[in-house]
Amino acid sequence: MSKLNANIPDGSLADKWTKHKAKIPLVSPANKRQIDVIVVGTGLAGSSAAASLAELGYNVKAFCFQDSPRRAHSIAAQGGINAAKNYQNDGDSTYRLFYDTIKGGDYRSREANVHRLAEVSASIIDQCVAQGVPFAREYGGLLDNRSFGGVQVSRTFYAKGQTGQQLLLGAYSALSRQVAKGRVELLSRHEMVELVKVDGKARGIIARNLVTGELERHSAHAVLLCTGGYGNVFYLSTNAMGSNVTAAWKAHRKGAYMANPCFTQIHPTCIPVSGDSQSKLTLMSESLRNDGRIWVPKNSEDAAAIRNGNLKPTELTEENRDYYLERRYPAFGNLVPRDVASRAAKERCDAGYGVNKTGEAVYLDFSSAIQRFGAEAALVQGVKNPNDDEIRKLGEKVVESKYGNLFQMYEKITAQNPYKTPMMIYPAVHYTMGGIWVDYNLMTTVPGLFALGEANFSDHGANRLGASALMQGLADGYFVAPYTVGTYLSEDITTGKISTNSPEFEEAENISRKRMEGFLNNKGSIPIEVFHRELGKIMWSQCGMARNAKDLKKGIADIRLLRDKFYADVKVPGKMNEMNPELDKAGRVADFLELGELMCIDALTREESCGGHFREEFQSKEGEAVRKDDEFAFVAAWEFAESDPGKSKLHKEELSFQDVKLNTRSYK
Amino acid sequence: MKFTINVWRQSGPKEKGGIATYKVNNISDDMSFLEMIDVLNEQLIIQDIEPVVFDHDCREGICGMCSMFINGEAHGPGRGVTTCQLHMREFQDGDTITIEPFRAKAFPIIKDLMVDRSAFDRIIQAGGYVSVNTSGNLPDANATPIEKQDADAAFDAATCIGCGACVATCKNASAMLFTSAKVSQLSLLPQGKIEASERVLNMVKQMDLEGFGNCTNTGACEVECPKGISIENIARMNRDYISASLSSK
C-alpha cells in the first residue's frame, strides 16, 4: 500500500486555484495546433471540455456511443445547477457553497477540489447565459433560484425540470460550433473499448465503430474520460440504458485507480418499481421537495388498507399522517440531503408503512403547496373571497408552471394524476460519487489520462448534494481541464504526431478483438440481459442502501459465481464486423461484473457509515450514520492487480482538512 | 397481454427491407413499449433469430434517441410522448402492432428501426449557437434582464429533443419545426439576436442541402411532437428568414 499524492498546491484554501493558474506552464497557440486531444463522452463534462480545448486551438476528437452528442445522459438531469451567486441575498457565498458540499459529502471529499468548484460556479452561470441557455426568470427579468436538499439558501438555477437538457444543449452548441470550424472531429456511434499506453503514458484509444463494427485506432497526446457514472451496475437505475463503465474500467485495468467505488447515491424521489420486466427507473426531481411534503400513514393499519386499495391517501386526515422527515429533521425538513431522505424512506417502509402494492413507496404530497400558492395567486390577482375550488385551480396552475413536465412524466408512467392524489416515490440508484481517482489537476494515476465529471471521484465525497452534478461537470469541462490539461501538454510540444502503427496499438486492438470474438464464439444459451438483471439484484440486496459485512461477503461470492457462469453460458448473437448492439452490451456487462465485486470489497473495507455508504454495524441509537474519522478519513483508491478484481490493491489518500472542522453531520 | 408485432427488418442501408411478424405473450400493461421490444428481443435471441435493432437510451423521454413509427404515427398513439414513454396499457390485448423506422430521405436507415439523424447535427453546426468562447470573464448573468415572456418562449422552443418525429410525420419530410425551434430560441434572447440573420440563412441552407422537404403548413409536426413544439416557431423563422434575405449587409 502506498500513499497517493494529490498534488494540491500550497497556500490558503481560497488562494490555491488562483495562484496555481497564475503559475502553470502554458502552450503557445502555434504549438497547440500540433497537439491532439481525445475526449471520450459528450455529456456536460465532455462537450464543455471538447469545445473549450478546441477554442484554445488543440485538435480534438470527441467520441460518443449515441447517435449524437446531444443524447448524453446529462440531458436527463432535471432540477438545477448550483452557483454561489447570492442573487437572493440570503447569505450565500463561495465559502458557504464549499462548506455545504464538504458537509453534504460527509467529510470524505478533497477540500481543495471542492473549494475550486465553488469558486468557478458563478462563472458557469455567466457562461451558460451568454450561450443562450434559457434559465427560469422572474417578472423583473432577472434569474430565478430555488433551494435544494442539504442547504439553507436558494442558489439553484433552473430551467423548469429540464435544466440538464438546457445546459447540455448549450455545451453541445459550443461543441457544434467547433465541429463546423473543423476544430473538433466528431465520432458519434463510437465506443471506447481499450486505452492505449505508450511508454507509460496514455496515447490513444481503440474505439469500436458501432455502425460497421470495425475497431479503429485513434492516437492523441492526452485522453480525457468524461464517461459518466456506473450506476447501471445495479441494472435498475435512473441512468440511461447505454450508460456504462467500460471506458473507465478499461482505464482501470491499465493502471488508473478507482476511488471509493462503493459510494453510490440512492436518490430518494424516484417512481417505484412496478414489475419484473422493468428496464429502468425514472427520477422525480429533488426540486419537488421544495414544495412537496413526504409522508406515510401514522398507523400501520391505514398503510395496510391503502396497500389493499381499501383506503385512499386523500381520505387520511392530517393527524393520521406521519411527515417523518419534518418530524425527525425539523431544521431541514423535507430538504435533508439525499442519503438521509432515502434511508428514512427505507426505514418507514421496512417498518411496514409503505403505501404501494410492494410496500416500497412513500407519498410526496403537493396539496399544501397547491393551497399555499392558490391563496397567494388569488390575493395577487384580486380574486375576492375565493372558494376552495378556485384556490385549488389557481394553485395547480402555479405548480404546473414550476413542475409541469415532471407531473406529466409521472402521469404517463403511472397513469395517476399527481395534482389530485399524492405521488408515490421510492429511492433508486442515481449517481456514483466514486470513480476514477484524479489528482488536483484531474489527472489519473496514468500520466496523460484525465477524468472529468461524474467519471472522477473528487468533489462529492460520500454523498452528492442536489444540483451539484451539473455544476461539477461544467466546472471540470469549461474551467478546470482547459488549464490543467495544458499544463501536462506543455511538456509534449516537441513529441510530434503519435503513430498508431506501434506495437502498443497493435496489442490493444488485438486484445479487444479477441475479447469480442470470445463472446461471439461462446456456445452459451443465456441472453446477456439475464446476467445483468441478476447482477443488479445482487448489488441492490447486498451492496445497496444498507450494507453489512455478512451480506457484502455473500455479494462478493455471488458475483464471482455469476461471472464464471456468464463466461460459460452467455449467448451473443451476430457477427463482429457489423452493427451488433448485443455484442456491445456483452462487453459492458462483463465490465460491470468486475466492478460490482470491487464495489463490495470497497464497502467491506470501509468499516464506518458515511453519506450514501451506510454500514448497519455503524449507526447511532437513532439510526444515524456513525463515521470513524480516525481510521477512515481517506480516499480508498484501488489498483487493479493480477487480472482479478478480488486481488485489487488498496492505496490511501489521507484527507486533511485545513479549513473545515470535522463534525457529525446534523440536519436536525 | 398478447400482441402480434409486424416489424420492419432491414439488414443494412443498401439491403432490401421488409415486414416480419412475431408474437409476444406475457406483456404487462405497466410495461413501456420499449420494454415490450426487450421481451421480443430476448425471445428472438433464444430462437437464434437476430434481435431487432432500434435506437433508445434514456427511456424517460428526454434524450430523443428512440424513433419508432408505430401504427402509422411517430412515437405511436398518445400525445406528448416519445416511444419510450408509451405504455402497453394504450393498446388492447390481442392487438396487431406495426412498427417501422422514421422514414425520410435525409434519415437513411442504418439497420431495422435505426436511422441516421446526423443531418440534425449538421443543421445545428451551421449556426445553432451563440458565438461565445469559454471565458471566466463574461458579463454577469444578471447584467441583461430578459423579459419573462421572452425567456419562457425561448425555453419552450429550446425543449426540442431532436428526435425527428416532425420529419417522420411530415408528408414532405420537412425539418422546419426542428430548425425553427433552435432559430426561435436564440432569436428571442438578446444573446442570440446579434447573429440572428446569418444564423437563419445558414441553418435553412443546410436544412435544404440535407434533402429535407419544404413546409406546406399542414401542422402535422406540431401534433406529433412529443414536446409540443409550436408551429409558431416556423412562422417566426419564416419572418426572420425573409427579413434576413432582404436586408443588405
Interface residues (C-beta under 8 A of the other chain):
Chain A: S48 A51 S52 E55 Q66 D67 S68 P69 R70 R71 A72 H73 I75 A76 K85 Y87 V120 S123 I125 D126 Q127 C128 V129 A130 Q131 G132 P134 F135 A136 R137 E138 Y139 G140 G141 L142 L143 A159 K160 Q162 Q165 Q166 L169 Y172 S173 A174 S176 R177 V179 A180 L186 S188 V211 T238 A240 M241 G242 S274 G275 S277 Q278 S279 K280 T282 L283 N405 Q408 M409 K412 I413 A415 Y478 F479 P482 S525 P527 E529 V530 K571 P573 G574 E578 M579 P581 E582
Chain B: G12 S28 D30 M31 S32 L34 E35 D38 V39 E42 I45 I46 D48 E50 P51 V53 D55 H56 D57 C58 R59 E60 G61 I62 C63 G64 M65 G80 V81 Q85 H87 R89 I110 K111 M114 D116 R117 S118 F120 D121 I124 Q125 A126 G128 Y129 V130 S131 V132 N133 T134 S135 G136 L138 P139 D140 A141 N142 T144 P145 I146 E147 K148 A151 D152 A154 F155 A158 T159 I161 G162 Q185 L186 L189 Q191 G192
